[in-house]
Amino acid sequence: MSLEKIYEAVLDYGDDEVFKLVTAAVAAGADPQEILDEGLVAALDNVGEQFSAGTLFVPEMLMVADAVKVDLDILRPILAETDIKPIGAVVIGRPARYQQEFGQHGSRGCRLSCC
């Protein structure tokens, strides 16, 4: 299974194609950390660079995020069974009195785990 195909499918916004490729790679015994790093994260890095350069915009970024999110759900339990430890956590929050759109519903933050 080629990690380059996964990389290209992510950049082509191919949700179903990425899912099929990642599932096939896992079934073929590919290293889940390599799938994550060289297939999915590398594509996300490319998207970030394109966004910074002004050649890609938020809707495209969201399409790529959707393509990667499902595959992270596949890889997360597999990675949890290995000796690989998470690299950290992302905590998103706001000051208690900050009343913008996302803060009007009483939420003060959330925690996202990193693979």
Rosetta constraint file for C-alpha pairs under 8 A:
AtomPair CA 1 CA 21 HARMONIC 7.64 0.50
AtomPair CA 1 CA 24 HARMONIC 7.36 0.50
AtomPair CA 1 CA 25 HARMONIC 5.50 0.50
AtomPair CA 1 CA 28 HARMONIC 7.44 0.50
AtomPair CA 1 CA 30 HARMONIC 7.58 0.50
AtomPair CA 2 CA 6 HARMONIC 6.96 0.50
AtomPair CA 3 CA 7 HARMONIC 6.19 0.50
AtomPair CA 3 CA 35 HARMONIC 6.44 0.50
AtomPair CA 3 CA 38 HARMONIC 6.49 0.50
AtomPair CA 3 CA 39 HARMONIC 5.14 0.50
AtomPair CA 4 CA 8 HARMONIC 6.07 0.50
AtomPair CA 4 CA 38 HARMONIC 7.96 0.50
AtomPair CA 4 CA 39 HARMONIC 6.53 0.50
AtomPair CA 5 CA 9 HARMONIC 5.98 0.50
AtomPair CA 5 CA 21 HARMONIC 7.60 0.50
AtomPair CA 5 CA 39 HARMONIC 7.96 0.50
AtomPair CA 6 CA 10 HARMONIC 6.20 0.50
AtomPair CA 6 CA 18 HARMONIC 5.78 0.50
AtomPair CA 6 CA 21 HARMONIC 6.15 0.50
AtomPair CA 6 CA 22 HARMONIC 7.00 0.50
AtomPair CA 6 CA 39 HARMONIC 5.34 0.50
AtomPair CA 6 CA 40 HARMONIC 7.08 0.50
AtomPair CA 7 CA 11 HARMONIC 6.46 0.50
AtomPair CA 7 CA 38 HARMONIC 7.47 0.50
AtomPair CA 7 CA 39 HARMONIC 4.57 0.50
AtomPair CA 7 CA 40 HARMONIC 6.12 0.50
AtomPair CA 7 CA 42 HARMONIC 7.04 0.50
AtomPair CA 7 CA 43 HARMONIC 5.36 0.50
AtomPair CA 8 CA 12 HARMONIC 6.14 0.50
AtomPair CA 8 CA 43 HARMONIC 7.58 0.50
AtomPair CA 9 CA 13 HARMONIC 6.34 0.50
AtomPair CA 9 CA 14 HARMONIC 5.27 0.50
AtomPair CA 9 CA 15 HARMONIC 7.84 0.50
AtomPair CA 9 CA 17 HARMONIC 6.34 0.50
AtomPair CA 9 CA 18 HARMONIC 5.60 0.50
AtomPair CA 10 CA 14 HARMONIC 5.91 0.50
AtomPair CA 10 CA 15 HARMONIC 7.30 0.50
AtomPair CA 10 CA 18 HARMONIC 6.22 0.50
AtomPair CA 10 CA 40 HARMONIC 7.05 0.50
AtomPair CA 10 CA 43 HARMONIC 6.39 0.50
AtomPair CA 10 CA 64 HARMONIC 6.08 0.50
AtomPair CA 10 CA 67 HARMONIC 6.25 0.50
AtomPair CA 10 CA 68 HARMONIC 7.05 0.50
AtomPair CA 11 CA 43 HARMONIC 6.32 0.50
AtomPair CA 11 CA 47 HARMONIC 7.51 0.50
AtomPair CA 11 CA 64 HARMONIC 6.76 0.50
AtomPair CA 13 CA 60 HARMONIC 7.95 0.50
AtomPair CA 13 CA 63 HARMONIC 5.91 0.50
AtomPair CA 13 CA 64 HARMONIC 5.44 0.50
AtomPair CA 13 CA 67 HARMONIC 6.28 0.50
AtomPair CA 14 CA 18 HARMONIC 5.85 0.50
AtomPair CA 14 CA 67 HARMONIC 6.48 0.50
AtomPair CA 15 CA 19 HARMONIC 6.20 0.50
AtomPair CA 15 CA 66 HARMONIC 7.00 0.50
AtomPair CA 15 CA 67 HARMONIC 4.26 0.50
AtomPair CA 15 CA 68 HARMONIC 7.58 0.50
AtomPair CA 16 CA 20 HARMONIC 6.20 0.50
AtomPair CA 16 CA 67 HARMONIC 7.73 0.50
AtomPair CA 17 CA 21 HARMONIC 6.12 0.50
AtomPair CA 18 CA 22 HARMONIC 6.00 0.50
AtomPair CA 18 CA 67 HARMONIC 6.69 0.50
AtomPair CA 18 CA 68 HARMONIC 7.70 0.50
AtomPair CA 18 CA 71 HARMONIC 7.52 0.50
AtomPair CA 19 CA 23 HARMONIC 5.98 0.50
AtomPair CA 19 CA 67 HARMONIC 7.72 0.50
AtomPair CA 19 CA 70 HARMONIC 7.16 0.50
AtomPair CA 19 CA 71 HARMONIC 6.02 0.50
AtomPair CA 20 CA 24 HARMONIC 6.03 0.50
AtomPair CA 21 CA 25 HARMONIC 6.03 0.50
AtomPair CA 22 CA 26 HARMONIC 6.13 0.50
AtomPair CA 22 CA 35 HARMONIC 7.35 0.50
AtomPair CA 22 CA 71 HARMONIC 6.74 0.50
AtomPair CA 23 CA 27 HARMONIC 6.14 0.50
AtomPair CA 23 CA 74 HARMONIC 7.68 0.50
AtomPair CA 24 CA 28 HARMONIC 6.02 0.50
AtomPair CA 25 CA 29 HARMONIC 6.39 0.50
AtomPair CA 25 CA 30 HARMONIC 5.34 0.50
AtomPair CA 25 CA 35 HARMONIC 7.83 0.50
AtomPair CA 26 CA 30 HARMONIC 5.40 0.50
AtomPair CA 26 CA 31 HARMONIC 7.41 0.50
AtomPair CA 26 CA 32 HARMONIC 6.80 0.50
AtomPair CA 30 CA 34 HARMONIC 7.59 0.50
AtomPair CA 30 CA 35 HARMONIC 7.31 0.50
AtomPair CA 31 CA 35 HARMONIC 6.42 0.50
AtomPair CA 32 CA 36 HARMONIC 6.13 0.50
AtomPair CA 32 CA 75 HARMONIC 6.36 0.50
AtomPair CA 32 CA 78 HARMONIC 7.18 0.50
AtomPair CA 32 CA 79 HARMONIC 6.70 0.50
AtomPair CA 33 CA 37 HARMONIC 5.99 0.50
AtomPair CA 33 CA 79 HARMONIC 7.27 0.50
AtomPair CA 34 CA 38 HARMONIC 5.42 0.50
AtomPair CA 34 CA 39 HARMONIC 7.14 0.50
AtomPair CA 35 CA 39 HARMONIC 5.03 0.50
AtomPair CA 35 CA 40 HARMONIC 6.62 0.50
AtomPair CA 36 CA 40 HARMONIC 5.07 0.50
AtomPair CA 36 CA 41 HARMONIC 5.92 0.50
AtomPair CA 36 CA 72 HARMONIC 7.92 0.50
AtomPair CA 36 CA 75 HARMONIC 7.72 0.50
AtomPair CA 37 CA 41 HARMONIC 5.01 0.50
AtomPair CA 37 CA 42 HARMONIC 6.15 0.50
AtomPair CA 38 CA 42 HARMONIC 5.29 0.50
AtomPair CA 38 CA 43 HARMONIC 7.90 0.50
AtomPair CA 39 CA 43 HARMONIC 6.35 0.50
AtomPair CA 40 CA 44 HARMONIC 6.32 0.50
AtomPair CA 40 CA 68 HARMONIC 6.48 0.50
AtomPair CA 41 CA 45 HARMONIC 6.10 0.50
AtomPair CA 42 CA 46 HARMONIC 6.34 0.50
AtomPair CA 43 CA 47 HARMONIC 6.27 0.50
AtomPair CA 44 CA 48 HARMONIC 6.18 0.50
AtomPair CA 44 CA 64 HARMONIC 7.53 0.50
AtomPair CA 44 CA 65 HARMONIC 7.98 0.50
AtomPair CA 45 CA 49 HARMONIC 6.29 0.50
AtomPair CA 46 CA 50 HARMONIC 6.23 0.50
AtomPair CA 47 CA 51 HARMONIC 6.11 0.50
AtomPair CA 47 CA 56 HARMONIC 7.28 0.50
AtomPair CA 47 CA 61 HARMONIC 6.83 0.50
AtomPair CA 47 CA 64 HARMONIC 7.99 0.50
AtomPair CA 48 CA 52 HARMONIC 6.16 0.50
AtomPair CA 49 CA 53 HARMONIC 6.16 0.50
AtomPair CA 50 CA 54 HARMONIC 6.23 0.50
AtomPair CA 50 CA 55 HARMONIC 5.31 0.50
AtomPair CA 50 CA 56 HARMONIC 5.34 0.50
AtomPair CA 51 CA 55 HARMONIC 5.89 0.50
AtomPair CA 51 CA 56 HARMONIC 4.64 0.50
AtomPair CA 51 CA 57 HARMONIC 5.91 0.50
AtomPair CA 51 CA 58 HARMONIC 7.88 0.50
AtomPair CA 51 CA 61 HARMONIC 7.92 0.50
AtomPair CA 56 CA 60 HARMONIC 6.46 0.50
AtomPair CA 56 CA 61 HARMONIC 7.35 0.50
AtomPair CA 57 CA 61 HARMONIC 6.36 0.50
AtomPair CA 58 CA 62 HARMONIC 6.17 0.50
AtomPair CA 59 CA 63 HARMONIC 6.33 0.50
AtomPair CA 60 CA 64 HARMONIC 6.31 0.50
AtomPair CA 61 CA 65 HARMONIC 6.16 0.50
AtomPair CA 62 CA 66 HARMONIC 6.15 0.50
AtomPair CA 63 CA 67 HARMONIC 6.37 0.50
AtomPair CA 64 CA 68 HARMONIC 6.31 0.50
AtomPair CA 65 CA 69 HARMONIC 5.93 0.50
AtomPair CA 66 CA 70 HARMONIC 6.93 0.50
AtomPair CA 67 CA 71 HARMONIC 7.28 0.50
AtomPair CA 68 CA 72 HARMONIC 6.28 0.50
AtomPair CA 69 CA 73 HARMONIC 6.55 0.50
AtomPair CA 70 CA 74 HARMONIC 6.73 0.50
AtomPair CA 71 CA 75 HARMONIC 6.27 0.50
AtomPair CA 72 CA 76 HARMONIC 5.68 0.50
AtomPair CA 73 CA 77 HARMONIC 7.40 0.50
AtomPair CA 74 CA 78 HARMONIC 7.36 0.50
AtomPair CA 75 CA 79 HARMONIC 6.03 0.50
AtomPair CA 76 CA 80 HARMONIC 6.06 0.50
AtomPair CA 76 CA 115 HARMONIC 6.81 0.50
AtomPair CA 77 CA 81 HARMONIC 6.49 0.50
AtomPair CA 78 CA 82 HARMONIC 6.96 0.50
AtomPair CA 79 CA 83 HARMONIC 7.92 0.50
AtomPair CA 79 CA 84 HARMONIC 6.66 0.50
AtomPair CA 79 CA 115 HARMONIC 7.67 0.50
AtomPair CA 80 CA 84 HARMONIC 7.31 0.50
AtomPair CA 80 CA 85 HARMONIC 7.87 0.50
AtomPair CA 85 CA 115 HARMONIC 7.92 0.50
AtomPair CA 86 CA 113 HARMONIC 7.76 0.50
AtomPair CA 86 CA 114 HARMONIC 5.89 0.50
AtomPair CA 86 CA 115 HARMONIC 5.15 0.50
AtomPair CA 87 CA 114 HARMONIC 6.39 0.50
AtomPair CA 87 CA 115 HARMONIC 6.71 0.50
AtomPair CA 88 CA 113 HARMONIC 7.03 0.50
AtomPair CA 88 CA 114 HARMONIC 5.81 0.50
AtomPair CA 89 CA 111 HARMONIC 7.00 0.50
AtomPair CA 89 CA 112 HARMONIC 5.93 0.50
AtomPair CA 89 CA 113 HARMONIC 4.89 0.50
AtomPair CA 89 CA 114 HARMONIC 5.47 0.50
AtomPair CA 90 CA 111 HARMONIC 5.94 0.50
AtomPair CA 90 CA 112 HARMONIC 5.18 0.50
AtomPair CA 90 CA 113 HARMONIC 6.46 0.50
AtomPair CA 90 CA 114 HARMONIC 7.17 0.50
AtomPair CA 91 CA 109 HARMONIC 7.15 0.50
AtomPair CA 91 CA 110 HARMONIC 6.02 0.50
AtomPair CA 91 CA 111 HARMONIC 4.66 0.50
AtomPair CA 91 CA 112 HARMONIC 6.34 0.50
AtomPair CA 92 CA 109 HARMONIC 5.20 0.50
AtomPair CA 92 CA 110 HARMONIC 5.48 0.50
AtomPair CA 92 CA 111 HARMONIC 6.43 0.50
AtomPair CA 93 CA 108 HARMONIC 5.63 0.50
AtomPair CA 93 CA 109 HARMONIC 3.91 0.50
AtomPair CA 93 CA 110 HARMONIC 6.58 0.50
AtomPair CA 94 CA 98 HARMONIC 6.54 0.50
AtomPair CA 94 CA 103 HARMONIC 7.67 0.50
AtomPair CA 94 CA 108 HARMONIC 5.96 0.50
AtomPair CA 94 CA 109 HARMONIC 6.53 0.50
AtomPair CA 95 CA 108 HARMONIC 7.61 0.50
AtomPair CA 96 CA 108 HARMONIC 6.81 0.50
AtomPair CA 98 CA 103 HARMONIC 6.87 0.50
AtomPair CA 99 CA 103 HARMONIC 5.29 0.50
AtomPair CA 99 CA 104 HARMONIC 5.69 0.50
AtomPair CA 100 CA 104 HARMONIC 6.25 0.50
AtomPair CA 102 CA 107 HARMONIC 7.62 0.50
AtomPair CA 103 CA 107 HARMONIC 5.81 0.50
AtomPair CA 103 CA 108 HARMONIC 6.72 0.50
